[in-house]
């Protein structure tokens, strides 16, 4: 099987014409000029991820790195459209679940007053991972972060718990999202792109994903939960040590006690000022500043904005029409009183999962059309049963993410046309690597882990899949790529959109809590390296046993 793969790769390399020097130079400039705007928040020039990617796609076309007709070929590619349809359909379904307040009901049952913190972490980890697996990690953090913060404020819990809670939300959502092909954008991308593989066993279908990844996902999830318990315990021990009274000193006065109290308040990291902090990689501050220069008005907007505006503040720039949604008729997004509609909602979600799981060569269910069909059925059911138009639901679909993908397809196609990604792939000998030996697996692991945090996981996934020939056995590659790129999102705060959503939700809440880069890095860096290695070698063992 290795020989087949190698032969195909060699043939493709020799028959493909070498790109012109102009195409290589200009294509690389257009890529690396835009990359900082995609990855790093630049407050002075808040172009944002989506805007930057679209500019990058524009540069690739206007400089003739790729032909104009190529744009339509890339965007209209069947597998690219499957990714868009899958994400769009699941976003619509998740919006209905959010509207019906079904998760709110669970929160009231799962987090009663007086519940010990370790039970908070366990229950939050479970519901966070399940929601992420069903509706993507980003949607899980958008919905759950405000709910858990409100519940935490309502119960007046200890301030030292807050950072651990936020870390749980971000990291467990990313880990849980590896369980399904619609758990995160890169998993959906791998699922759609792998359909071109001739070997049907190499295709990343829902059944394959669950079969091979549920064990490493569960073990990594459990280990991460243990690390979170340990992290909180260390914070508590450090806090108690700093708060210990100095009994040996006979001249302790009130001023010293006040200083200790001030230090405890600083450790809580809860901002009490009304000034709006700079949002990392978000443009919410810029957008709000245009609407009013009075900082008090901005603060009140952040605390009283309708769920529509707050819940759809994502890591990429929001369209201005989301401001209009907050002034629209909020009755349209209130939960319905129909049990029939709620039943249809649950049945459709289970049906989508069942059909995608049952899809095979004889009876094929498209991963893009099935979620879209379910969303359309919900539109009709909501109109007939609740007499509500689908307008609000359509507005809540994150069109920025979908536009981001369209831009990425063109922008990265321009980079691929330079031949540079393929040369790097060959230089690392990944074109001939079977990933069945430890050496090649470690090279691929390091390449994917670092690349996911330099180029972001979705662009890296696109670049890698473009280097893989349609023939050959690629099951191990797609499994490792899906798992590592997802878990790599836990390495730093900027590694995943879900992390940034949690940080922004904490900052724009009534707490105005600053969940910063270094707070995240202290926990995420070492634990992610360890957990991703553990999960990778578990997959390695499963492949040797099952495949």
N, C-alpha and C positions, 0 to 999 in steps of 0.2 A: 504493500500500500504506500510505503514511503517512496518507492521508486516512481510510482505513478505521479505523485505530487511533485517530485523534483523535475521529472520530464516535462510536465505541463508548465511549470514555472519557467524553465529554460526556454521552451518554445515561445511563450508569451513575450519574454524579454527580447528574443532575437527578431521577432516579427514586428514588434512595436517600434515605429520610427523614433529616433532620438529627438528630443525637443531642441529647438533653436536656442542659442545662447541668450538672445533677447527675452525669450519666453521664460527661461530659468531665472534670470536676474530680476526682471520686472515682477514675475510671479512671487518670488521670495520676498521682494520689497513690499508688495501689496499684502502679503500675509503677515510679516513681522511688524509692519507699520501699524496694522490694526489690532494685532494680538494684545498689546497692553490695555487697550480700551475694553476688550472683552473680559480680561481677567482681573484688572486692578481698578478700583474706584478712583476716578479722576474728578474731584469736586469742581475744579475750575471749568472743565469741559465735560459736562455730564451727558455724554453720548449714550452711555448704557450698552449693555451686551447686545441687545437686538439691533439697535441703531448701528453699532460698530460692525456687526456681522453683515448687515445690509450694505454698508459702505464698502466693506471688503469685497462683497460679491460684485458691486458696481465697478470697483477698480479692476477686478479681474476681467470684466467684459470691456470696459472703456479702453483699457490698455491692450486689448486683443490677445490677452493670455489665453482666453477661451473664446470661441466664436459665439455670436449672438444666438444662433439657432441651437447651440449647445445648452443654453440656459433652459429652454423649453424641454429639451431631451432629459436633462437632469431632474428638473422639477416634476416632470410628468412620468418619471420612472415608477413602475408599478410598486416596487418595494419601498421607495421613498414615500409614496402616497399611502401605503399601508401603515407606515409609522404615524403619519399625520392623522389618518382616520382612527387608528387605535387610541391615540392620545385624546383626540377630540371627543370621541364617544365616551371614554371613561371620565373625562372632565364633566360632561353633561350629566352622567349618571351620579357622579359624586356630588354635584350641585343639588340634585334632588334629595339625596341623603342629608345633605347639610340643611336644606330648607325644612325638611320634615323633623328636624331636631332629634333624630333618633340617637345620635351619639351623645347629645346633651342628656337624654334620659339615662343612658348607661353611666355617664359621669356621676349623676346624682346617686345612683345605686352603688357605684364602685368606690366613691370617695366620701364616705360619711364623716361627720365631725369626730375628732378624737382618734382617727385612724393613725397608727404608728407609721413613721416615715418609710421604713423598709417595705411596708405593704403598699405605700404610695408608689414607690419605685417599681415594684413587681407588677402591680396592676396597670400602671401607666405604660410599662414596657410591653405588656401583652396587647393592650388595645392600640397602642401606637404602631406596633409591627403589623397587626392585622389590617388596620386602616391603610397603612403604607402598601402592603401587598395587594390590596384590592383597588386602591385609588391613586397610587404613586406616592412616593415619599414626600414630595412637595405639597400635595394636597393634604396629607396627614398633618404636616406641620402648620399649614395655613389654618386648618380647622381646630386642631387640638391645642395649639399654644395659647390662644386667647381663653379657651375654656379652662385649661389647667391653671392659668394665672388668676383668672377670676375666682376659681374655687380656692386657690391658695390665699388670696386676699380676704375672701369671705370668711375663711376659718382662722385668720390671723395667725398663721403659722410662723415658725422661726425663720428669720431672714437668712440664716446660714444654709438653708435647704435649697435656696433658689437656683444657684448655679448648677447644682447636681440635677435638679429637675430639668433645666434647660439642656444640659448635656444628655440626659436620658431621652428627651424628645428628639433631638437631632440625630444622635448616634443609633438609637434603636430603630428609628424610622428608616435610616439608610440600610441597616442590616436586614430588617424585615422585608424591605422592597426586593431583595434578591430571590424571594420565594416564588414570584410569578413573572411572566414575561411583560406584564403591564405595571410592574412595581416601580419602574423609573424609566426615563426616556432612553437611556442607553440599552436597557434590556429589550425594550420595544423595537429599537433600531436593529439589534442583533437578530431578534426573532424574524423581522421582515426581510432583512438582507440575506439571512441564511437560507431563504427559500430558493435561491439560485443554485445551491449546492446539488450536484447530481446524486450524491449519496444521501438518501433520505434520513439515515441515522445521524447525519451531521447537522440536520436542521434543528434549530433551537425552538422547539415547540413547547407549549405549556406542560405537556406530559413529561417531556425530557427534562425541562427545568425543575419540576417538582421531584422527579425521580432521583436526580443527581445532586440537587442543591439543598434539599430540605434538611439533610443530616448536618452538613457543614454550617448551614444557616442557623440551625437550632443550637449547635455547640458554640458557635461564635456569639450568638445572642446571649446564651447563658453565661459565658465567660465575661462578656461585656457588662452584664448585670452585676456579676461579682466584683468587677473593677469599679463600678459605680458605687456599690456598697462600701468598698474599701476607701474610695476617694472621699466619700462623705464622712466616714469614720475618722480619717486623717484630718479633715477640716475641723471636726468637732474636738479632736484631741488638741490640735494647735490652738483652737479658740479658748479651750479651758486653760491651757498652759499660760496663755497671755493674760487671761482674766484672773489668774490666781492672786489673792491678796498677799502682799509682802508682810507676813506676820513677824518676821525677824526685825523689821524696822519699826521703831517706836514713834516715829514722827510722820506717820501717814496723815495727810490732811485732805480736805474736801477737793482741793485743786487736783491732787493726784488721781482721785477717784473719777473726776470729770474727764481727765485725760484718757483714762482707761475706757470710759464710755465712748469717747470720741473715736478711739481706735477700733472699738467693736462696730461702731456705725460705719466706719470706712471699710471694714472687712465685708460688710453686707453688700457693698457695691450698688446700692439702690440710690439713684440720683433723686434729690428732692427739689432741685431747681426747676423752674418753668422754662428754661432755655432748651430749645430743641437741639440735641446733639447731632453731629454729622453721622449720617447713616452710611454704613459700609456698603459700597457697591449698589446703593439704592438711590433713586432720584426723587423719593417722596418729599424730602426737604426742599428741593428745587421746585417741585411742582406746587407744594403748598405756599412757597414764598411768592409765586406768581399770583396766587389768589388773594393774598393779604399780607401786608408788611407788619401787622401788629402781632407780636409774639404771643400775647395772651390769647388772641383769637385762634392762632395756630394750635396752641396747647389745648384749648377747648374743643377744637375740631378733632384732634387726635383721640380725645377721651369720649366724645359723644357721637362720632361718625357712625353711620349705620353699618351693620355687619357686612353689607355688600362691599363698601369701600375698603374697610379694614381687612377683610378676609381675602381680598384679591390683590393686596399689596405684595408683589413678588419681587424677586431679586433683579428683575429687569424692568425697564421703564414702563409705567402704566400709561395707557392711552387717556386722553383728557375726558373721554366719555364716561370713565369710571367716576369722575366727580359728579356727573349728571345723574348717575344711578342713585347716589346718596340722596338726591332731591326728588327722585321718582316716587311713585306710589309704593310705599314699603309693604302695603298689604299683599302685594303680589309675591312677596318672599316670606310671608308668614306660613307656618305649617298648616296643612290642610286638615280638615276634621274627618276625612274619609278613610276608613280602615281598608276599604277596597283598594284605594290607590296605594296605600302603604304596602298592602299585600302584593300588588302587582310589581311594585318597586323591588321588593325582596325576591320575588319569583324570577324577575328578569335578570337580576344580578347573578343568581344561582344558575340560571339558564345559560348566560354568557360564559361563565366559568366552565360549566359542564360541556358545552359545545366545543369550546376551544381545547378542552382536555381530551375530548373524544375524537378530535380531528385526526384523520389518517389519509392514506393514499386512496382508499376506496370511497370514503365519505369525508369530503374536505369542507371545513368551515373556515372561511377567510378571517384572519386575525384583525383585519381592518374593518371589514363590512359588518361583522357580527356586533361589535360595540356600537357602531353608528346606527345599525338597525334597532338595537335596544333603546338607544336614545330617542330615535324617531317614534317608536312605540310609546315611550313615556310622554313625548310631546302630545301625541294624540289622546292618550289616556287622561292626561292632566286637563286637556281642553274639554273633553267630554264629561269627565267626572267632576272636576273642580271649577270648570268654566274659566280657566286662566290661560292667557297666551304664553307661548314659550320665550317671549322677548327677554325677560329678566334672566332666564337660564342661559340663553344664548349670549347675553352680555357678560355673564360670569365665566364663560369659557375663556381660558387664558390665551387669547389670540396672539399675545406677544411671544409665547413659547412656540406656537405654530409658525409664526413669521420667522422666529429665530432659526427653526429647522430649515425652512425654505432657503434662508440666507446661507446657512451652514452648508447645505448641499452644493450650492454654486461656488461659494468661497473656497471650500476644501477641494472641490473638483478642479479649480484653478491651480491649487497647490499641487495636487496629484499630477496634473499635466506637465509640471516641471520635472518630474522624475525623481525629485529629492527624497520624498518619503520612501520610495521603492529602494533607492540606493542605501538609505539608512537601514531598512529592513534586511537587505542583503548583507550589508556590512556586519550586522549583528548575527548573521547566519540563521535568522529566523525563517527565511524562505525554505530552508531544508530541514528545519528542526521539527522533530516528530512530537516533542514535548513529553516523550515517554521516559526520558532520562533526567536525572536531577539537575545536571548542568544546564541543559537547554531550558528546563522549567524555571530555574532561578534567573537566568538571563531574561526570559519573558516576564517573569514576576517583577524584577527591578525596572525593566523598561516600561511596563504597564503602570506600576505604582508611581514612578516619577513622572511619566508622561501625563497621567491623569491629573496631576496637580500642577503641571506646567501648562499644558494645552487645554485642560478641563476634560472630563471623562467622555462627554458626547463627541467632541471633535476627534479625540484620540480613537474612539471606537470606529468612527467613520474612516479615518486614515488607515487603521489596521485592516478593516474588512475589505478595503479596496486593494490590498496587497495579496489577498487570499484567492487562489484560483478556484473555479467552480467544481473541479474534479478533485478527488482525494478524500481522505478521512480527516475531517476537521472538528469532530465532536469535542475533543479535548481542548482545542483552541477556543471554541465559542464558550465553553463552560468556564475556563480560566479567565477569559476576557470579560465575561459578564460578571463573575464574582469579584475579581480584583478591582475592576474599574468602579464598581459600586462601593465596596468596602474602603477603597482609597479615598472616597469622599469624606471619610471620618478623620483623615490625617490632619487637616487644618480647617479653620473656619471658612476659608474660601474654597475648600475642596468640593463642596456640594451646595446646590441652591437651597436645599432643605436647611442646612446650617444657617445660611444667611437669613432665611425666613424667620427662624426662631430668634435670631439676634434682633431683627427688625421689630418683630412683634413685642419682644420684651422692652425695647426702647420706646416704642410708640404706645405702650400700655400706660395706665395711670401710675405705674411704678416708675416709669422711665429708667428701667434698669439697663445698665451698660454691660452687655455680655460680649466682651472684647476678644480680640485675636489671641492674646497671651493666656487669658483664662481658659480658652478652648485648647490651645496648644499643649498646656501642661498635662491635660488628660489625654487628648486625642493622639498625639504624635507616637508615643511608645506603644500604647494599647493597640493602635491601628496596625502598626508594623507586625506586632505579635499575632493579633487576631487574623490578619490577612494571610500570614504564613501558615497558621494552624489550619485555616479553612482551605488553603491551596493544597496542602499535603493530604487533607482528608479527601478532597476531590481526586487527587492523584491515586490514593488507595482505592477509592470507589471505582475508578476507571479500570484499574487492574483486576478488580474482582468481578464487576458487572460486564464491562465492555469486552 
